[in-house]
Amino acid sequence: MAADSKYEEALLAVLASGSKAEAPIRGLIQQLASAEGKEAVIDSPIEDVFGVGISALDVFLQANVTGPVLPEASVRSVEKRFLAAWTAEKKGATTLDDLRKACLRELEVDGVSPYAYIPHLELFALAKYIFTKVLRNSTQDLELPSPRGGTQKYSTTWMRLRVNTWHYKLLTQPSLGPGSNFTRSSQWSEVPTLAGAITDGIEAVGKQLLSEDVWATESEGWAREDKVMFLVEAANNYILLGRNDLARETLDKASKESGLLYELSGALGKRTKFQEKNISQLVVLAKSAATTGAEKEGDSVKPEDLKLNDDTLLEEIKFSKGENGQEAEEKKLPSALADLSPDDQPQLSPLDQIILLTEATLKDAFSPVDTLTSEEILPYAVRVLADKSTNWQIYTQALLVRSRIEVHRSRTVERGVLQLQAVADQVLTDTTASSSTSSEEVDESEGAPEVPAIQVDNVDEPTPSTTISKPTSFLPAPKPSESAPAHIRLQYIHTLSTPPRWHLESELAYAWAGIGSLVSALEIFKRLRLWAEVALCLASSAAAAEQDEDGRGSGGEEKAKGIIRWRLFHRTGETADTAPSDADEEKDIGDPVYLKGADFSGPERSPPPPNAPRLWCILGDLESDASHYERAWEISKHRYARAQKSLGEHYIQKREWENAQEAYKKATSVNRLSSDMWSRLGDICLRLANFEDAAEAFNRSISSATDLGGGEGARTWSNLGSALWSLYCETVSRDPKKLLAQAFAAYKKGASVAHDNWRIWDNVLTLSSRMRPPPVPDMILALRSILRIRKTEDASAWETVVMRTDELASMLENWGPDVPAIGAKWKGKVRSAVRSVMGKGREHWEDSEGWRTLQNIMDGLKAER
């Protein structure tokens, strides 16, 4: 623990009392206080400024991602130093909370703000300021003293990439659904500006590290371990950005550079307690290039791994002895892996362990949530957990990866949720300071309130608004000797795809919601003060409630409106001069869940709250008001693509196709990497008979897609074929023969992706018959596919189902209100029945006459609202 204390003291001393930090802190404060964001000139040596940036970033990550808790006295000294500079610049009474709000505004990108209650956000703002402003033109490598002792080689370009990556992680917004997984939700972050900076940074660092001069000496070049670390880091960054292809390519380079051999294979064994015969079980066989040495400092302590305690499944797969060689030979494994015993494999190096976890994360982030995916991903996490010596943070990530899989399996869902709860509690306990740190004043001013602890018991009781001094944990808190020190936890933090603590809690909320406890998820979001998620959770839970009379969750929608309007507007009858501008400063609010939207129709809050564009879009969804989307667009200074996307969908519902096209053009002009938005724009252009624009949009969708199918797979390719075929029929300004060939190729690609869609095969057959010379093999294949698929379709049965559904809707409309058990809920029952039929018939019967009948029933229900 002495080394731990020395490391923390060295980092905090640079920020709290060192003269090196004075100029960078003053420069940051001047930029935050300046209305124009004017930059100050920093004349300090680059080594001094760089060291301050490293210290600020590490302390911030320790406080918000890894732990352990920072020393209270040193933290107060750092806060006092920032506050003194802030007060001097503002020339008046101000608070640390005001400084952190200024940091939030500074860190906003494309209309998206970081989580509003991040502790010590000024430290990240300082690191961001140093590496992206003060040192933005620097590309040199530095040898600096390390707080761990000795010297360490750094790259300014690499550190700039890391700061931008963490900035992206701070902007990633959780969601209530499968996208709550950190690596999934990050793919949908609407911050193309920052995503582009990360992509450019990866390319720049790659050229610097991987394209070195062949004549460089060993001391001048970068070590193999550094190159592997960068490649794994880049792969995880590509996963965050949603680039499946680049992530796969980079991860393969990392394993090759490291020399790691690994294979997902099969071995005979038993999984259940009552299994009599050995059957093939999936297992990851892995071996590092070099044998690892003695156990490193801190690797002997690990977070708690919960037992499965299932009445059927074994704790671990019990592999049979003496039969694995035959299995390995059949699988044609490399000789180095063929001799490995599945339950007694050699120790992996830390970076090789991270490679396996990245492989699992890659598969999880871009695969559907199903049993097959779970079976393929879980062995990677199990292989890392089985190692005897594992870094604390790597082991924590392995537990997290395993939990994400187990929450979707009936036999392991209990352990998955509880393990996720234990990991979240551990992170909260290790990053939340005691009551004195969060409640004492700093020079008679309050800092940003800390995030309260997770407690999912007694969820029906109202949640107090006061901050809990020290979070409770699912498991007993480890003793200091049982916990890893800060420098061990931070060693691989940039290489791992570790979520910040508030996003980890959001994943926990989704896990509880996944097992039916929406109330528990709601309580977690309330404690985190993620009010957008609270509103969405309310709408989701009320829509499923039996007391919801019209089947659309009106009660939940009204509560959601109340919360969103509370964040955006002053109370009815109040003025901006008499009421506090920040909704958090209002008194007598009570539980926000019970606020009413009608009570908040006063003037807009100024300045708007963090993530105001997103709040305006949610309000637009709740109130079906296009002006709300326009307001989101204006507040974001025309950078928030979702505002125009939502506006486009609003116009599509009203069948105002020209307005929808204009909205989606604005959305794609801001976010040019969104495959879904380009595909949607192509659909609209196709509807308007703008075939050339449609073909261009579908091409953009395919080129920006991350999946192997391109865009939305068969649908995008088929629509591209339709656009090109229509252009061929019009013979506008391009070569008709070339257009026909392109349309035919697009339809063939679509048929290869969706080989059970007879309509696409019919298009392949139609176009092939018009080509000269005709492609006979393709014609035969298309005809056989059509005959194969149509055998499974019965048009008369579909028409009967549609007719019976129409009769059910009419019966419920005419007599449902008079039946006590149905009453005003008849619309919800009709809507549920029609949606069920449409969902099952979409693949084969969309756009048929029966489909239009069902669509008319749905439109009629909307018109009667």
N, C-alpha and C positions, 0 to 999 in steps of 0.2 A: 504493500500500500504506500510505501514511501515514494516509490517511483511514480505512482499515480498522482500523489499529492504534488510532487515536484513538477510533473508535466502540466497539471492544471494551473499551478502557481506561475509557471513560466509563460503560459498563454495569457492569463489574466493580467499579469504584471505589465505586459506590453501595452494592454489597452487601458489599464487603470492608472498607471503612474509613469510609464515610459515616455520619454520626450519624443520618440519616433512617431507616436500616434497623434501627437498634437496637430500637426499640419493636415493630415488626411481627415481627421474628425472635423476640424474647422472648415475644410473645403466642402465636405458633405453637408454640413449645416448651412453654409452659405448657399449651396445649390438648392437645398430644400426650402430655404426662406425666400429665395429669389422667385418672383412671379414668372420670370422668363427662363428659370432653370439655368442661370448663368453659372459657368464653371469657374472655380478658383484655380490659380496657378500654384502647383505644388513643386517646390524646388528641392525637396529632400532626395537623397540618393535612392536609386531604384531598389536596392537591397532592403533599405529600411521600410519603404512603402510596401514592398512585396511581403515582408515579414508581418506587418500590421494586417494586411489582407488575409494572410493565412491564419493568423490568430483569431481574427474576427469570425471567419467562416467556421473554423473548428469549434470555437466556443458556442456559436449559434447552433451547430449540428448537435453538439453534446446536450444543449438545453432543450432541443425539440425533436431529436430523432433517436439518439443512442442512450443518453445518460452517461454516467450517474449524475446526481444533483450537483450543481456547481456550488462552490463555497460561498456562503451568504455574504460574508464581509467583502470579498473581492467583487462580487456582483454589484453590491451597493456602491462600491467605489467607481466601477465602470459607469453605472447609471448616473452618478453625480457628475462625472466628467462630461458625459453627453448633455446632461441637463444644463450644466454651467455654460457650455458653448451655445446651446439653443437659446437660453435666456439672454445671453449677451448679444446674440444676433437679433433677437426679436425686440430687445430694448424694453422689456416689461415683464410683468408676471405671466408665467406660462407653466405648463406641466409636461411631464414626460409622456403623458397620454397624447398631448397635442403633437409632440415630436413623432410619435409612432403613427398617428393619423397622416402626418405629412409623408412619412416613409411609405405608407400604403398607397398614397396618391402617386408617389414617385415610381413605385414598382408596378403600377397598373400598365397592362399591355393590351392593345386592341380592345379596350373596353372591359377587360377581365382583371379583377383585383385579387390579390392573395387573400387567404383566410384572415378575417379582420381581427382576430384575437391571438395572433402569434406572439408568444413571449420573446422579448429581446429582439424585436424585428430590426431595430436600429443597427445591430451588429451585421445582419445580412445586407442591409442597405449600404453599410460602410464597405463590406467586401465587394459588393456589386459596383460601387462607385470606383473603387481602386482598380479593379481588373478590367472594367469596361469603359472607364472614362480616363483616369489618370494614366493607366498603362495600356491604353487601347492600341497604340502604335508599336508596342514592344513585342518582339518575337524571340528574344534571347533566352538562353538557358542560364540558370543561376545555381551556384553552390552556396547554400545557406546553413548556418548552425541549426541543428534540430533540437527541439525541446526534449527529445528522447536521448540526446547525447550524440556527439559526432556531427557530421554534415550530411545533407541530403540534397540531391539534385532536383531542381524544379524547372518547369517550363511555363512562361507567362501565357503562351497560347493555350496550353493544356488547362491551366487554372482558369482562364477566361471561359473555356468550354464548360468546366465543372460548375462555375458560378451560374452560367446561363442555364445549365441543366437543372440545378436546384431551383432556380427562379421558375422554370417551367413546372417543376413538381409543386411549388407553392401555389401555382395558379390552377392546378388540376382540381376540378370540382367533383366531389363524390355524387353519386346518384343512387336512387333506391331501385335496384334491379341488378341483373347480372353484370351491368357495367360498373357496379360499385367496386369491383376488383381494381386495385390501383393501376395495374398495367393495362387494363381494359379502358377505364374511364379516361386515362391520359390520352388515348388515341383520339378522343372526341373534343379535346380542348381547342377552343376557337382562338388560337394565338399564332397565326401563321408567321408573324414577324419574328417571334422568338424561336419558332420551329425552324425557320430559315437560318437564323443565327447559329443554332445548334448544328444543323447539317453542314454549314460552312465551316464551323469550328472543328468538326470531326475530320473533314477533308484536310484542313490546315495542319492539325496535329498529326494525322496519318502521314502526310508528306514529311513532316519534321522528324518523326520517330522511325518510320519504316523505310524511308528513302535516303538513308545516310550515305555519306561519302564512303566509298569502299576503302579508301586509304585512312579513314579515321582510326585512331588508336582506341583501345578498350576503355581508357579513361575518358576519352572525348565522346564516345558514342553512348547510346542508351543500352542498358542491360536487357537481356532476354525477358526477365521477369517484368520489367517496365513495359515492354512491347506487348506481352501477353495481357497485362493489366489494362492497357489502353484498348486493346481489341475487344476484351470482354466488356469494358465500360462502354465502348462504342456500340456493341451489340445490344446492350440494355437500353441505351439511348434510342436506338432505332426502334426497339419494341415500344418505348414510350411514345414515339412519334407515329406509330402505326405502320412502319415500313418492314413488313414481313420478309420481303426478298433481301433487303440489305442486311437485316438482322441475321438471317440464316447464313448469308455469305461471310459476314464478319465473324460470326461464331465459329464457323468452320476454319477460318484463318487462325483464330485464337487457339483452337485445339491442336492445329498443326504446328503452330509456333511453340506451344507448350510441350508437345510430344505426348499429350494425353491420348490414350487409347480407351474408347468406351463403346459399348454396344448394348442395345436393348435386345435381349435374347430370352430364351426359354430354358427352364431347368425343372426337373421333376421334383415335386414336393406336395405338401399338404397345407391347406389354408384353414380348414375348419377342424374343430375338436373331434368331430365324429366321422371324418373322412377316412376310409379304409385303404383306398388305392392312391398311389402317387400319380398326379397328373401334371401336365406342363404348366408352370407358373412364370409370369413375366418377371424378369430380373435385369438390372443394369450391372454389367460387368465392366469394371473400370480399373485402369492402372496408370499411375503417373510415370513419366519418363525416367525420373530418378527417385530412388527411395528417400523418403523423408527422414530427417534425423530425429534427435530427441524432442520430446514434447516442449513446445515453446511456452514462454511465460504467459499465463492467463488462459491457455488452451485447456487446462485441466478442469476449469469451472464452466458450467453450461446452464442455460435456463432449464426449468423443469419440463420434462417430457411426460405428459399424462399417459397413463395406461389405458388400453382400450376397454378392458373389463366387459367383454361381450360374452354372452352365453353360448355363442356358436363359433365366432371367429377366434383364431389363435392371435396372441399378441404379435407374433412374427411368423412368416411363412417358414415351415419346417421342411427344409430341403433334404432329399434322400442322399445317402452316401454311396459313392461308387458308380453312379449312373450318369453324372453330369458330363463326363467326358464324351459319351456317346451323343448326348444332346448337342454339345458344342460342335462336334464333328459334323453333325447333320446340318447345323446352322452355318458351317463354314466360317467360323470365327477366326480372327488372327491368332497365331500360335501363342502370343503373349497372354491372350485372354482365355484361350481354350483350356488351359491348365488351372484356371482359378476356380476355387470353391465358392459358390454363391454366398454362403454364410460365413466365410472367412477370407475376405479380400484384403489386399494390402492397403496401408494408409495412403490417402491422397494428399497432395499439396493443397494449401488453401485456395490458390487460384484455380486448380483443377476442380475442387469442390464447387467453386462459384460457376465454373463452366457448366457443370451438371445442373445446377439450380437455374442457370440462364436457359439451358435447353428445355427444362420443365416449364419455365415462365413463357418461353417462346411458343411452345405447343399450347399452353393454356390460354394465352392472349389471343390467338388466332384460330382457335378451334371451337366448335360448338360444345356446349355443356352436355355431355352424354356419357354413358357408361364406358364406351370404347375409349374415349379421350381420357377418362379418369384412370383406366387400367394402364394406359401408356405413360401417363405423367407421373403417377405415384411412385414407381420404382426409382426415379431419379432422386427424389427427396429422401426416400428410405436409404439409398446408398450413402448419402452424405450423413444422415443421422446415425448410421451404423459405425462410422469411423470413431476410433477411440479418442483422438485428439482433434478438436475442432474449435476454431475461433468463436468467441461468444456471439458476435454479430452474424457470422455465417450460420451458426446453429439456429439462431433466432429466425433467420430467413428461411431455413429449411423447415422449421416448424410451421411457419406461415404458409409456405408452399403446400405442405401436406394438409393443413387445415382447409385451404381453399378447395382442395379436391374432396376431402372427406365430408364437407358440409352438403355435398350433392349426392351422398350415398346413404341409403337407409340404415345400414348396419354400423356406419361410422359417424353419422351426423352428430350424435351426442358428443363424442370425443372431439370432433372437428370444431363445434361451436365453443365448447369449454376450453379447448386449447387456444383458440383465437381469443377468448375472453382472458385467459391467463397471460398470453403474450401482450395483449393490450394493457392489462393491469400492470405487468412488469415494466413496460415502457412508460406508462403514466407515473408509476411510483418512482422510477429512476429519473424522470424529467420534471417532476413537480416539486417546487420548493416548499418548505414549511410555511406555517401561517405567518410568521414574522416577516418572511421575505415578500409575501404577496400583499400584506396589509399595512406594513409600515410605510410612512411617507418618505419620499426622497426630497429633502429640502422643501417640506410642506406641500408636496405634490404627489399624486398617486400615479403609479405606473399602470400599464395595461393589465386588466385582470387575467388571472390564470384560468385555464380551462378546467372545470370541475371534473371529479372522478366519475367513472362509470358505475352505476348501481342499477341493476335491472330488477331487483326485488321491490315489492310494494309499489309497483308502477302506477297503481291507481291513485296514490296519494299525490297531492300537489307538490311540485318541486320548488324548494326554497330558492330565492334568487341570490342568496349570499354564496360566496365561494367557499368550497370545502377546503380546509387547510391542508390536509394530507390525504391523498386518495387511498381508499381501501383496495385490497387485492384479493383475487380469487384464491390464491395460494399464499401461505405465510411468506412475508418478505424475506429475501435471502440476507444473511449476515454479510458484512463487508468482505470477510474472507471467502465467501461463497459467490462473490460477484466479480466480474472482470473490471479492471480499471479503464479509464477513459481512453488512453492511447491504444489499448487493445481493441476496443469497440470501434474506434475511428479509423483503424488501419486499412480496412477495405470498404469503408462506407460509400465511396464514390463508385466502386465497382459493382456493388450490390444494388438491386432495384428496391431499396428500402423506402417505405412510405413514411411521411411525417406522421406524428402521433395522432393528429386530428383526423387524418384520412384512415389510419388504422382503426380508430374508433368507429368511423363510418362503415368500414368493412364489417366490423362487429355488429353494427346496427342492421346491416343487410342480412347477416347470418341469422340474427334473431327473427327478422321478418320472414326469412326463408322457411323457418319452422313454425310459422303462424303467429309470431308475437310482434305484430305491428306496433302495439302499444310500447313494447320495450324499445323498438327502433325509434319511435317518436320521442321517448324520454331521453335517449342518447343525443338525438339531434337537438333537443331543447337545451340540454346541458352544454352542448358545444355552441349553442346560439347560431346554428346553421338554419336561419329562418326560411330560406328558400326550400330546403329539404323538409323542414317541418310542415310547410304548406303543402308540398307535394305528397308527403306521407299522409297528411290528413285527408286529402282528396282520394288517395288510394284506399285508405282504410274505410272511409265512409261509403265509397262506391260498392264495397262488398258487404256492407252492413245490412241486416235484414230490415231495420227500421227505415232504411232509405226508401221513400215512398215511390219515387219515380225512376229508380234504377240508375240514376246518374250521379249519385253522391252529392246531392244539393247541399246537405248539411255540411259535408266536408268542404265543398267548394266555398260556401259562405265563410267558414272559419279560415280557409286559405286566403280568401280575399281580405279578410280582416287583418291577417298577419302581413300580407304584402303591402296593403295600403298603409298600415302603421309604419312600415319602413320607409315608404316613399312620400307620404303626405302628413301634414299637421292635422290636428284634430279639427273637426268641423266647427267653424266659428272662430278659430284662433287665427292669428296673423303670424307671419314669420318673425316679427319684431318682439312679440310677447312670449313666444314658445321656444324651447331649446331646439337647435337645428338637428341634433343627434337624437334619434329615437331611443337610444340606450339611456339618455339622461332624463327621460320623462319619468315623472313620479305617478304613483297610483295606477300603474298599468296592470299589476297582478299577473295572472297567468295569461300570456299572449294568445293562447288557444281560444280563449273566450272573447276576444276582441271582435267587434262588428265592423264590417267594411263601411257602413253608413256613417260611423263615427269618425272616419278619417277621410274627409273630402275637402280639407282645407288646402292652403297653398302647398306647393312642392317643397320638400326639404332642400335647403341650400347650405353647404354643398351637398350633392346627392350622396347617399350611402355607398359603401364599397359594393361593387358588382351591381350597381343600379341598372345597367342595361339588361342584365339577366332578370332582375326583379320585374322590370317593365315588360319583358317578353312573357314571363309567367302570368302577370296580370292581364296581358293581352289574350293569353290562352283561356284564362278564367272568365273574362268578360267579353270575349270575341270582339274586341275593339281594335281596329287597324291603327288608330292614332297612337296606341300604346307602343306598337312596334316602331312607328315612326319616331316616337320620343326616344326609344332605346337607341335607334340609329343616330340621332342627333347628339345624345349624351356621350356616346362612344366616339364622337367626331368622325363618323362614317368608317369605323374600323370593326364593328361587331357584326360579323357575317350572319350570326343566328337571327338578328333582328330582321334582315331582309328575307332570310329563309322562312321565318315564321310568317312574315307579311305575304310572301309568295303563296304559302299554303292557305292563308286566309282567303286570298283571291281565287285560288283554285276551288275551294269549297263554294264560292259564289259564282264560279264559272266565268270569272273575268280574266280571260286567258292573256290578253295583252298586258294587263297590269301585273299578272303573275310572272310573265316573261321578263318584264322590266326589273322586278324585284330580284329574281334569280340571277339576272345579269349583274346586278350590283353585288350580290352575295359572292358570286364566283370571281368578280374583280378584286375582292378583298382576300378571299381564301381560294387560291387557285389550285390547291392540293386536295380539295375535297372531291373524291370520286362520286359520292352520293349526290352532291349538289349539281355537278356537271350532268349526271344522268337524269336528274329531275328536270334540269333546263332542257335537255334533249327531248324529254317526253312532251314538254309544253310546246317546244318548237314543232315537233311532229304533229301535235294537235292543231297547230295554226298553219300547217302545210308549209312551214319554212324548212324545207328539207335540207338545204345546204347548211343552215345553222344547226339543225338537229344532228346531222352527220358530224359536224365539227365538235359539238358538245359531247356526243357519245365517244368520239375518238379521244377527247380530253379525259373523259371518265375512265376509259380503259387504260390510258397511259399513266394516270395518277393512282390507279388501284394498287393495293398491296397484296391482294390474293391472286392465286394462280389463274383463276377464271377471268379476272379483269372486271372491275366495277362490281356490279351485282350478278356477275356470272352470266348465265344464259340469257337473262332478260336484256342486259345491256347489249350483248352481241346481236341478239335478235332484232332489237330496235335499231341498231346501227344498220343491219341488213335491210330493214324496212325503209329507213331514210335513203340509203343508197339506191334501193330498187325504185323508190318514188322519183329520185333524181334521174334515174335511167329512163323512166317512163316520160319524164318531162324533157329529157335531153337538154338541160339548161345551157351550161357553158363548159361542160367537161366532156371527155371522151366517153360516149355511151358504152362502148365495148369494155373499157376499163372499169366503168361504174358497175356494170353487170358482174364482172369478175370479182370486184370488191364486195358487192352485196352477197354473192354466192359464198365467198370465203367467210364473211361474217356469220351468215346463217349456219354454215358448217361448224364453225367454232361454237356457236350457241347450242347446236344439237349435240356436240361432244360433251358440253357441260351438263345439259339437261336432256339426257338421252331418252327419257320417258315422256317427253312433251311432243305429241304427235303433230301439233300445229307448226312447230319449228321444222320438223322433218317434212311436212307438207310444203313449206316454203322452199326447202332444199330441193325437193322434187320439181316444183314449179320452175324455179330458176334454172335448174340443170337441163330441163327440156328446152329452154330458150337459147342455150349456149351452143356455139358451133365451133368445133364438133362437140356433140353432147358427151359429158362425162358419164359413160354408161355404168361403171362400178358404183359411183355415187348415187345414181338413180336407183339402182337395184337395192343398195343399202337403205336408202330413204324409204322405198316402197316396202321392204321387209319390216322396217321399224314401225311404219304406220300400221301395217297389218298386225304386228305383234301387240302394239299398244291399244289399238281400237277394240281388240278382243276383250280387253278388261273393262271397257266402258260401255255402259248401257244408257243410251239417251232416253229411252222411255222411262226407266227407273228414276233418272234425274228429274224429268218433267213431273213424275208422280210426287216426288219429295217436295218440289217447289209448289205444286198445287196444294198439298196437304199443309205446308207451312203457311201459305196464303190464307187457307181456311182457318187455321189456328189463330192467325193474327186478327182476322175479322171477328171470330168468335170472342176473343178476349176484349176487343174494342167495344163490341156491342153489349156483352153481358158481364165482362170482368168487373166493372165498377159496382155491380149489384151483389157480387159474391163477397162476403165478409173476409174470407181468407186471402182475397186478391185485392179488391178495392182499388186504390189509386196506384197500386204497383203493377197494373196491367201493362203499362208501357215497358217497364223494365223486363217483364217476362217475354214480351214480344221481341224486344231487342236482343235478349239473350238467345232465344230460339233462332232468330234469323242469322245472327252472327255465327252460331254454331254450324248451321247449314252452309253458310258462305265460306267458312273456314275450311270445311271438309271438301267443298266442291271447287275451290279456287283454282287448283292446279289444272283441272281438266275442263271446267265449264265457265271460266271467266269470259265475259263478253258474249255469252250466249243469251238467248231470249229469256230463259229462266233466270239467269243471273240478273238481267235488267229488271225483272219482276221483283226480285228480292231487294235490289237497290232502291226501287220505287217505294217499297214498304219502309225502308230505313229513312228515306227522304221525307216520307209522310209523317213519321214520328218526330223528326226535327222541326217540321213546319208547325206542328201542333203544340210545341213548347211555349 
